[in-house]
Amino acid sequence: MSGIEDLAMTARPRKTSEECNCFAMRAAARHLSQSYDRFLAPSGLRTTQFSILARLKRRGPLTINALAEDMVMDRTTLGRNILPLERDGLISIEPTVSDRRAKELRLTKAGEKRLQAALKGWSQAQARFETVFGAERAGDLRRLLRAVAASEFAPGKQPPVRR
């Protein structure tokens, strides 16, 4: 090793896999998703499906690309999640007026009804999380996670040049 490598090794201790930001975030996300899924089960929706319906209710019709970007998902993952929603008549997928090649997702009346039914389970999951974790800490966590999702860390984004 060069002198610089020796210095780098002694200047900062090696990180272990237990300190991996990605692993910690994914483990927490899986844990939280499983909990929310249990609360949403009576509605027949999973957490991601609930989020898709809620986003379409809030934002109105969206193209597949716009929804994928909005939810920080790749199109393939989104596609797997919208198929059962379309099959069950909870969303419709139609060509857009401006570009017949682009597909637009719309919440149907049945989708609105299912979303409304699922809100009880979602509210219970939110309340349970805030009871266990603390309302203030939960709010801080949401702000921090939104900042992570909006950061320049994503693939393809260039980090700012530090001078």
Contact map, one row per residue, 1 for C-alpha under 8 A:
1111110000000000000000000000000000000000000000000000000000000000000000000000000000000000000000000000000000000000000000000000000000000000000000000000000000000000000
1111110000000000000000000000000000000000000000000000000000000000000000000000000000000000000000000000000000000000000000000000000000000000000000000000000000000000000
1111111000000000000000000000000000000000000000000000000000000000000000000000000000000000000000000000000000000000000000000000000000000000000000000000000000000000000
1111111100000000000000000000000000000000000000000000000000000000000000000000000000000000000000000000000000000000000000000000000000000000000000000000000000000000000
1111111110000000000000000000000000000000000000000000000000000000000000000000000000000000000000000000000000000000000000000000000000000000000000000000000000000000000
1111111111000000000000000000000000000000000000000000000000000000000000000000000000000000000000000000000000000000000000000000000000000000000000000000000000000000000
0011111111100000000000000000000000000000000000000000000000000000000000000000000000000000000000000000000000000000000000000000000000000000000000000000000000000000000
0001111111110000000000000000000000000000000000000000000000000000000000000000000000000000000000000000000000000000000000000000000000000000000000000000000000000000000
0000111111111100000000000000000000000000000000000000000000000000000000000000000000000000000000000000000000000000000000000000000000000000000000000000000000000000000
0000011111111000000000000000000000000000000000000000000000000000000000000000000000000000000000000000000000000000000000000000000000000000000000000000000000000000000
0000001111111000000000000000000000000000000000000000000000000000000000000000000000000000000000000000000000000000000000000000000000000000000000000000000000000000000
0000000111111100000000000000000000000000000000000000000000000000000000000000000000000000000000000000000000000000000000000000000000000000000000000000000000000000000
0000000011111110000000000000000000000000000000000000000000000000000000000000000000000000000000000000000000000000000000000000000000000000000000000000000000000000000
0000000010011111000000000000000000000000000000000000000000000000000000000000000000000000000000000000000000000000000000000000000000000000000000000000000000000000000
0000000000001111111100000000000000000000000000000000000000000000000000000000000000000000000000000000000000000000000000000000000000000000000000000000000000000000000
0000000000000111111100000000000000000000000000000000000000000000000000000000000000000000000000000000000000000000000000000000000000000000000000000000000000000000000
0000000000000011111100100000000000000000000000000000000000000000000000000000000000000000000000000000000000000000000000000000000000000000000000000000000000000000000
0000000000000011111100110000000000000000000000000000000000000000000000000000000000000000000000000000000000000000000000000000000000000000000000000000000000000000000
0000000000000011111110010000000000000000000000000000000000000000000000000000000000000000000000000000000000000000000000000000000000000000000000000000000000000000000
0000000000000011111111110000000000000000000000000000000000000000000000000000000000000000000000000000000000000000000000000000000000000000000000000000000000000000000
0000000000000000001111111000000000000000000000000000000000000000000000000000000000000000000000000000000000000000000000000000000000000000000000000000000000000000000
0000000000000000000111111100000000000000000000000000000000000000000000000000000000000000000000000000000000000000000000000000000000000000000000000000000000000000000
0000000000000000110111111110000000000000000000000000000000000000000000000000000000000000000000000000000000000000000000000000000000000000000000000000000000000000000
0000000000000000011111111111000000000000000000000000000000000000000000000000000000000000000000000000000000000000000000000000000000000000000000000000000000000000000
0000000000000000000011111111100000000000000000000000000000000000000000000000000000000000000000000000000000000000000000000000000000000000000000000000000000000000000
0000000000000000000001111111110000000000000000000000000000000000000000000000000000000000000000000000000000000000000000000000000000000000000000000000000000000000000
0000000000000000000000111111111000000000000000000000000000000000000000000000000000000000000000000000000000000000000000000000000000000000000000000000000000000000000
0000000000000000000000011111111100000000000000000000000000000000000000000000000000000000000000000000000000000000000000000000000000000000000000000000000000000000000
0000000000000000000000001111111110000000000000000000000000000000000000000000000000000000000000000000000000000000000000000000000000000000000000000000000000000000000
0000000000000000000000000111111111000000000000000000000000000000000000000000000000000000000000000000000000000000000000000000000000000000000000000000000000000000000
0000000000000000000000000011111111100000000000000000000000000000000000000000000000000000000000000000000000000000000000000000000000000000000000000000000000000000000
0000000000000000000000000001111111110000000000000000000000000000000000000000000000000000000000000000000000000000000000000000000000000000000000000000000000000000000
0000000000000000000000000000111111111000000000100000000000000000000000000000000000000000000000000000000000000000000000000000000000000000000000000000000000000000000
0000000000000000000000000000011111111100000000000000000000000000000000000000000000000000000000000000000000000000000000000000000000000000000000000000000000000000000
0000000000000000000000000000001111111110000000000000000000000000000000000000000000000000000000000000000000000000000000000000100000000000000000000000000000000000000
0000000000000000000000000000000111111111000001100000000000000000000000000000000000000000000000000000000000000000000000001100100000000000000000000000000000000000000
0000000000000000000000000000000011111111100011100000000000000000000000000000000000000000000000000000000000000000000000000000000000000000000000000000000000000000000
0000000000000000000000000000000001111111100000000000000000000000000000000000000000000000000000000000000000000000000000000000000000000000000000000000000000000000000
0000000000000000000000000000000000111111110000000000000000000000000000000000000000000000000000000000000000000000000000001101100000000000000000000000000000000000000
0000000000000000000000000000000000011111111111100000000000000000000000000000000000000000000000000000000000000000000001001100000000000000000000000000000000000000000
0000000000000000000000000000000000001111111111000000000000000000000000000000000000000000000000000000000000000000000000000000000000000000000000000000000000000000000
0000000000000000000000000000000000000011111110000000000000000000000000000000000000000000000000000000000000000000000001001000000000000000000000000000000000000000000
0000000000000000000000000000000000000001111110000000000000000000000000000000000000000000000000000000000000000000010011001000000000000000000000000000000000000000000
0000000000000000000000000000000000000001111111000000000000000000000000000000000000000000000000000000000000000000000000000000000000000000000000000000000000000000000
0000000000000000000000000000000000001001111111101100000000000000000000000000000000000000000000000000000000000000000001000000000000000000000000000000000000000000000
0000000000000000000000000000000000011001100111111100000000000000000000000000000000000000000000000000000000000000000000000000000000000000000000000000000000000000000
0000000000000000000000000000000010011001000011111110000000000000000000000000000000000000000000000000000000000000000000000000000000000000000000000000000000000000000
0000000000000000000000000000000000000000000001111111000000000000000000000000000010000000000000000000000000000000000000000000000000000000000000000000000000000000000
0000000000000000000000000000000000000000000011111111100000000000000000000000000011001000000000000000000000000000000000000000000000000000000000000000000000000000000
0000000000000000000000000000000000000000000011111111110000000000000000000000000000000000000000000000000000000000001001000000000000000000000000000000000000000000000
0000000000000000000000000000000000000000000000111111111000000000000000000000000000000000000000000000000000000000000000000000000000000000000000000000000000000000000
0000000000000000000000000000000000000000000000011111111100000000000000000000000000000000000000000000000000000000000000000000000000000000000000000000000000000000000
0000000000000000000000000000000000000000000000001111111110000000000000000000000000000000001000000000000000100011001000000000000000000000000000000000000000000000000
0000000000000000000000000000000000000000000000000111111111000000000000000000000000000000000000000000000000000000001000000000000000000000000000000000000000000000000
0000000000000000000000000000000000000000000000000011111111110000000000000000000000000000000000000000000000000000000000000000000000000000000000000000000000000000000
0000000000000000000000000000000000000000000000000001111111111100000000000000000000000000000000000000000011100000000000000000000000000000000000000000000000000000000
0000000000000000000000000000000000000000000000000000111111110000000000000000000000000000000000000000000000100001000000000000000000000000000000000000000000000000000
0000000000000000000000000000000000000000000000000000011111110000000000000000000000000000000000000000000000000000000000000000000000000000000000000000000000000000000
0000000000000000000000000000000000000000000000000000001111111100000000000000000000000000000000000000000000000000000000000000000000000000000000000000000000000000000
0000000000000000000000000000000000000000000000000000001111111100000000000000000000000000000000000000000001100000000000000000000000000000000000000000000000000000000
0000000000000000000000000000000000000000000000000000000100111110000000000000000000000000000000000000000111100000000000000000000000000000000000000000000000000000000
0000000000000000000000000000000000000000000000000000000100111111011000000000000000000000000000000000000111000000000000000000000000000000000000000000000000000000000
0000000000000000000000000000000000000000000000000000000000001111111000000000000000000000000000010000011110000000000000000000000000000000000000000000000000000000000
0000000000000000000000000000000000000000000000000000000000000111111100000010010000000000000000000000011110000000000000000000000000000000000000000000000000000000000
0000000000000000000000000000000000000000000000000000000000000011111110000010000000000000000000000000000000000000000000000000000000000000000000000000000000000000000
0000000000000000000000000000000000000000000000000000000000000111111111000000000000000000000000000000000000000000000000000000000000000000000000000000000000000000000
0000000000000000000000000000000000000000000000000000000000000111111111100000000000000000000000000000000000000000000000000000000000000000000000000000000000000000000
0000000000000000000000000000000000000000000000000000000000000001111111111110010000000000000000000000000000000000000000000000000000000000000000000000000000000000000
0000000000000000000000000000000000000000000000000000000000000000111111111100000000000000000000000000000000000000000000000000000000000000000000000000000000000000000
0000000000000000000000000000000000000000000000000000000000000000011111111000000000000000000000000000000000000000000000000000000000000000000000000000000000000000000
0000000000000000000000000000000000000000000000000000000000000000001111111000000000000000000000000000000000000000000000000000000000000000000000000000000000000000000
0000000000000000000000000000000000000000000000000000000000000000000111111100000000000000000000000000000000000000000000000000000000000000000000000000100000000000000
0000000000000000000000000000000000000000000000000000000000000000000111111110110000000000000000000000000000000000000000000000000000000000000000000000000000000000000
0000000000000000000000000000000000000000000000000000000000000000000110011111110000000000000000000000000000000000000000000000000000000000000000000000000000000000000
0000000000000000000000000000000000000000000000000000000000000001100100001111111000000000000000000000000000000000000000000000000000000000000000000000000000000000000
0000000000000000000000000000000000000000000000000000000000000000000000000111111100000000000000000000000000000000000000000000000000000000000000000000000000000000000
0000000000000000000000000000000000000000000000000000000000000000000000001111111110000000000000000000000000000000000000000000000000000000000000000000000000000000000
0000000000000000000000000000000000000000000000000000000000000001000100001111111111000000000000000000000000000000000000000000000000000000000000000000000000000000000
0000000000000000000000000000000000000000000000000000000000000000000000000011111111100000000000000000000000000000000000000000000000000000000000000000000000000000000
0000000000000000000000000000000000000000000000000000000000000000000000000001111111110000000000000000000000000000000000000000000000000000000000000000000000000000000
0000000000000000000000000000000000000000000000011000000000000000000000000000111111111000000000000000000000000000000000000000000000000000000000000000000000000000000
0000000000000000000000000000000000000000000000001000000000000000000000000000011111111100001000000000000000000000000000000000000000000000000000000000000000000000000
0000000000000000000000000000000000000000000000000000000000000000000000000000001111111110000000000000000000000000000000000000000000000000000000000000000000000000000
0000000000000000000000000000000000000000000000000000000000000000000000000000000111111111000000000000000000000000000000000000000000000000000000000000000000000000000
0000000000000000000000000000000000000000000000001000000000000000000000000000000011111111111000000000000000000000000000000000000000000000000000000000000000000000000
0000000000000000000000000000000000000000000000000000000000000000000000000000000001111111111110000000000000000000000000000000000000000000000000000000000000000000000
0000000000000000000000000000000000000000000000000000000000000000000000000000000000111111110000000000000000000000000000000000000000000000000000000000000000000000000
0000000000000000000000000000000000000000000000000000000000000000000000000000000000011111111000000000000000000000000000000000000000000000000000000000000000000000000
0000000000000000000000000000000000000000000000000000000000000000000000000000000000001111111100000000000000010110000000000000000000000000000000000000000000000000000
0000000000000000000000000000000000000000000000000000000000000000000000000000000000001111111100000000000000111111010000000000000000000000000000000000000000000000000
0000000000000000000000000000000000000000000000000000100000000000000000000000000001001101111110000000000011110010000000000000000000000000000000000000000000000000000
0000000000000000000000000000000000000000000000000000000000000000000000000000000000000100111111000000000011110000000000000000000000000000000000000000000000000000000
0000000000000000000000000000000000000000000000000000000000000000000000000000000000000100001111100000001111000000000000000000000000000000000000000000000000000000000
0000000000000000000000000000000000000000000000000000000000000000000000000000000000000000000111110000001110000000000000000000000000000000000000000000000000000000000
0000000000000000000000000000000000000000000000000000000000000000000000000000000000000000000011111011111100000000000000000000000000000000000000000000000000000000000
0000000000000000000000000000000000000000000000000000000000000010000000000000000000000000000001111111111100000000000000000000000000000000000000000000000000000000000
0000000000000000000000000000000000000000000000000000000000000000000000000000000000000000000000111111000000000000000000000000000000000000000000000000000000000000000
0000000000000000000000000000000000000000000000000000000000000000000000000000000000000000000000011111000000000000000000000000000000000000000000000000000000000000000
0000000000000000000000000000000000000000000000000000000000000000000000000000000000000000000000111111110000000000000000000000000000000000000000000000000000000000000
0000000000000000000000000000000000000000000000000000000000000000000000000000000000000000000000111111111000000000000000000000000000000000000000000000000000000000000
0000000000000000000000000000000000000000000000000000000000000000000000000000000000000000000000110011111000000000000000000000000000000000000000000000000000000000000
0000000000000000000000000000000000000000000000000000000000000011000000000000000000000000000000110011111100000000000000000000000000000000000000000000000000000000000
0000000000000000000000000000000000000000000000000000000000000011000000000000000000000000000011110001111110000000000000000000000000000000000000000000000000000000000
0000000000000000000000000000000000000000000000000000000000001111000000000000000000000000000011110000011111000000000000000000000000000000000000000000000000000000000
0000000000000000000000000000000000000000000000000000000100001111000000000000000000000000001111000000001111100000000000000000000000000000000000000000000000000000000
0000000000000000000000000000000000000000000000000000000100011100000000000000000000000000001110000000000111110000000000000000000000000000000000000000000000000000000
0000000000000000000000000000000000000000000000000000100110011000000000000000000000000000011100000000000011111011000000000000000000000000000000000000000000000000000
0000000000000000000000000000000000000000000000000000000000000000000000000000000000000000111100000000000001111111000000000000000000000000000000000000000000000000000
0000000000000000000000000000000000000000000000000000000000000000000000000000000000000000010000000000000000111111100000000000000000000000000000000000000000000000000
0000000000000000000000000000000000000000000000000000000000000000000000000000000000000000110000000000000000011111110000000000000000000000000000000000000000000000000
0000000000000000000000000000000000000000000000000000100000000000000000000000000000000000111000000000000000111111111000000000000000000000000000000000000000000000000
0000000000000000000000000000000000000000000000000000100010000000000000000000000000000000010000000000000000111111111100000000000000000000000000000000000000000000000
0000000000000000000000000000000000000000000000000000000000000000000000000000000000000000000000000000000000001111111110000000000000000000000000000000000000000000000
0000000000000000000000000000000000000000001000000000000000000000000000000000000000000000010000000000000000000111111111000000000000000000000000000000000000000000000
0000000000000000000000000000000000000000000000000100110000000000000000000000000000000000000000000000000000000011111111100000000000000000000000000000000000000000000
0000000000000000000000000000000000000000000000000000000000000000000000000000000000000000000000000000000000000001111111110000000000000000000000000000000000000000000
0000000000000000000000000000000000000000001000000000000000000000000000000000000000000000000000000000000000000000111111110000000000000000000000000000000000000000000
0000000000000000000000000000000000000001011010000100000000000000000000000000000000000000000000000000000000000000011111111100000000000000000000000000000000000000000
0000000000000000000000000000000000000000000000000000000000000000000000000000000000000000000000000000000000000000001111111110000000000000000000000000000000000000000
0000000000000000000000000000000000000000000000000000000000000000000000000000000000000000000000000000000000000000000111111111000000000000000000000000000000000000000
0000000000000000000000000000000000010011011000000000000000000000000000000000000000000000000000000000000000000000000001111111100000000000000000000000000000000000000
0000000000000000000000000000000000010011000000000000000000000000000000000000000000000000000000000000000000000000000001111111110000000000000000000000000000000000000
0000000000000000000000000000000000000000000000000000000000000000000000000000000000000000000000000000000000000000000000111111111000000000000000000000000000000000000
0000000000000000000000000000000000000010000000000000000000000000000000000000000000000000000000000000000000000000000000011111111100000000000000000000000000000000000
0000000000000000000000000000000000110010000000000000000000000000000000000000000000000000000000000000000000000000000000001111111110000000000000000000000000000000000
0000000000000000000000000000000000000000000000000000000000000000000000000000000000000000000000000000000000000000000000000111111111000000000000000000000000000000000
0000000000000000000000000000000000000000000000000000000000000000000000000000000000000000000000000000000000000000000000000011111111100000000000000000000000000000000
0000000000000000000000000000000000000000000000000000000000000000000000000000000000000000000000000000000000000000000000000001111111110000000000000000000000000000000
0000000000000000000000000000000000000000000000000000000000000000000000000000000000000000000000000000000000000000000000000000111111111100010000000000000000000000000
0000000000000000000000000000000000000000000000000000000000000000000000000000000000000000000000000000000000000000000000000000011111111110010000000000000000000000000
0000000000000000000000000000000000000000000000000000000000000000000000000000000000000000000000000000000000000000000000000000001111111110000000000000000000000000000
0000000000000000000000000000000000000000000000000000000000000000000000000000000000000000000000000000000000000000000000000000000111111100000000000000000000000000000
0000000000000000000000000000000000000000000000000000000000000000000000000000000000000000000000000000000000000000000000000000000011111110110000000000000000000000000
0000000000000000000000000000000000000000000000000000000000000000000000000000000000000000000000000000000000000000000000000000000011111111110000000000000000000000000
0000000000000000000000000000000000000000000000000000000000000000000000000000000000000000000000000000000000000000000000000000000001101111111000000000000000000000000
0000000000000000000000000000000000000000000000000000000000000000000000000000000000000000000000000000000000000000000000000000000000000111111100000000000000000000000
0000000000000000000000000000000000000000000000000000000000000000000000000000000000000000000000000000000000000000000000000000000000001111111110000000000000000000000
0000000000000000000000000000000000000000000000000000000000000000000000000000000000000000000000000000000000000000000000000000000011001111111111000000000000000000000
0000000000000000000000000000000000000000000000000000000000000000000000000000000000000000000000000000000000000000000000000000000000000011111111100000000000000000000
0000000000000000000000000000000000000000000000000000000000000000000000000000000000000000000000000000000000000000000000000000000000000001111111110000000000000000000
0000000000000000000000000000000000000000000000000000000000000000000000000000000000000000000000000000000000000000000000000000000000000000111111111000000000000000000
0000000000000000000000000000000000000000000000000000000000000000000000000000000000000000000000000000000000000000000000000000000000000000011111111100000000000000000
0000000000000000000000000000000000000000000000000000000000000000000000000000000000000000000000000000000000000000000000000000000000000000001111111110000000000000000
0000000000000000000000000000000000000000000000000000000000000000000000000000000000000000000000000000000000000000000000000000000000000000000111111111000000000000000
0000000000000000000000000000000000000000000000000000000000000000000000000000000000000000000000000000000000000000000000000000000000000000000011111111100000000000000
0000000000000000000000000000000000000000000000000000000000000000000000000000000000000000000000000000000000000000000000000000000000000000000001111111110000000000000
0000000000000000000000000000000000000000000000000000000000000000000000000000000000000000000000000000000000000000000000000000000000000000000000111111111000000000000
0000000000000000000000000000000000000000000000000000000000000000000000000000000000000000000000000000000000000000000000000000000000000000000000011111111010000000000
0000000000000000000000000000000000000000000000000000000000000000000000010000000000000000000000000000000000000000000000000000000000000000000000001111111001000000000
0000000000000000000000000000000000000000000000000000000000000000000000000000000000000000000000000000000000000000000000000000000000000000000000000111111100000000000
0000000000000000000000000000000000000000000000000000000000000000000000000000000000000000000000000000000000000000000000000000000000000000000000000011111111000000000
0000000000000000000000000000000000000000000000000000000000000000000000000000000000000000000000000000000000000000000000000000000000000000000000000000011111001111000
0000000000000000000000000000000000000000000000000000000000000000000000000000000000000000000000000000000000000000000000000000000000000000000000000001001111101110000
0000000000000000000000000000000000000000000000000000000000000000000000000000000000000000000000000000000000000000000000000000000000000000000000000000101111111000000
0000000000000000000000000000000000000000000000000000000000000000000000000000000000000000000000000000000000000000000000000000000000000000000000000000000011111000000
0000000000000000000000000000000000000000000000000000000000000000000000000000000000000000000000000000000000000000000000000000000000000000000000000000000001111100000
0000000000000000000000000000000000000000000000000000000000000000000000000000000000000000000000000000000000000000000000000000000000000000000000000000000111111110000
0000000000000000000000000000000000000000000000000000000000000000000000000000000000000000000000000000000000000000000000000000000000000000000000000000000110011111000
0000000000000000000000000000000000000000000000000000000000000000000000000000000000000000000000000000000000000000000000000000000000000000000000000000000110001111100
0000000000000000000000000000000000000000000000000000000000000000000000000000000000000000000000000000000000000000000000000000000000000000000000000000000100000111110
0000000000000000000000000000000000000000000000000000000000000000000000000000000000000000000000000000000000000000000000000000000000000000000000000000000000000011111
0000000000000000000000000000000000000000000000000000000000000000000000000000000000000000000000000000000000000000000000000000000000000000000000000000000000000001111
0000000000000000000000000000000000000000000000000000000000000000000000000000000000000000000000000000000000000000000000000000000000000000000000000000000000000000111
